[in-house]
Amino acid sequence: MSVEPKERWYDMILGPVVTEKSTQGSEYNQVTFKVRTDATKPQIKEAVEGLFEVKVRKVNTSMVKGKVKRGRGGRLGKRSDWKKATVSLGEGDTIDVMTGL
């Protein structure tokens, strides 16, 4: 496994997902991020450990399909597909997603 440069880590993790469901994950020491669609689980783990200086226990990913929406004038459009990563942290590690990097 190759070591990713730090600049690539910032490109890998696009931002936190702040929803009611993802906030409930903090009770179980989990944080949810929006990541690049081509990111792999080992790359996500390495990026989170490098950027936030925590120990990652497990990474779960899922593809979120974009919704079809009706815009002005009744025209159909589609939101982009994106990838969601739920990261389980080790004991005693926390990430405060509200403060930023």
SEDO-399259 format. One line per 8 residues: their letters; for each residue x, y, z of C-alpha. Coordinates in pm, whole numbers, always signed. Example, Ala and Ser with C-alpha at 12.3 -4.5 7.8 and 13.67 -1.06 7.14 Angstrom:
2
AS = +1230 -450 +780; +1367 -106 +714
This chain:
101
MSVEPKER = +0 +0 +0; +144 +336 -99; +141 +641 +124; -80 +919 -14; +54 +1275 -12; -120 +1510 +232; -269 +1723 -49; -449 +1413 -180
WYDMILGP = -606 +1360 +163; -780 +1696 +137; -909 +1601 -209; -1031 +1261 -84; -1259 +1390 +195; -1501 +1648 +57; -1675 +1736 +383; -1879 +1609 +676
VVTEKSTQ = -2236 +1486 +637; -2441 +1663 +904; -2784 +1504 +926; -2994 +1379 +1213; -2895 +1019 +1141; -2521 +1091 +1105; -2524 +1293 +1427; -2669 +992 +1612
GSEYNQVT = -2362 +796 +1498; -2147 +1005 +1734; -2297 +804 +2023; -2125 +499 +1873; -1797 +683 +1798; -1877 +718 +1425; -1832 +1011 +1189; -1983 +1038 +839
FKVRTDAT = -1805 +1210 +548; -1882 +1287 +185; -1589 +1145 -15; -1480 +1118 -378; -1664 +852 -574; -1338 +678 -670; -1204 +665 -311; -1136 +321 -166
KPQIKEAV = -1177 +216 +198; -798 +199 +265; -751 +546 +111; -1033 +691 +323; -889 +531 +637; -543 +672 +564; -681 +1020 +492; -890 +1036 +812
EGLFEVKV = -602 +906 +1027; -360 +1152 +867; -580 +1462 +879; -743 +1419 +1219; -471 +1217 +1400; -711 +947 +1519; -717 +567 +1496; -977 +435 +1250
RKVNTSMV = -1128 +99 +1340; -1358 +45 +1039; -1481 +221 +723; -1823 +157 +566; -1907 +317 +232; -2222 +355 +26; -2311 +521 -302; -2594 +773 -275
KGKVKRGR = -2786 +804 -600; -2889 +1154 -708; -3256 +1241 -702; -3451 +1338 -1012; -3591 +1685 -945; -3832 +1905 -1135; -3705 +2260 -1180; -3853 +2583 -1307
GGRLGKRS = -4080 +2540 -1605; -4133 +2173 -1530; -3793 +2068 -1670; -3645 +1749 -1529; -3297 +1748 -1383; -3086 +1507 -1179; -2867 +1572 -878; -2520 +1422 -880
DWKKATVS = -2442 +1079 -737; -2204 +1087 -439; -2026 +853 -201; -2077 +845 +175; -1822 +700 +418; -1909 +617 +780; -1587 +593 +980; -1577 +407 +1314
LGEGDTID = -1310 +549 +1543; -1100 +374 +1806; -1163 +403 +2179; -1113 +754 +2313; -1078 +918 +1968; -1322 +1188 +1858; -1362 +1424 +1564; -1559 +1747 +1599
VMTGL = -1698 +1800 +1248; -1841 +2143 +1334; -1498 +2307 +1378; -1344 +2216 +1040; -980 +2151 +953
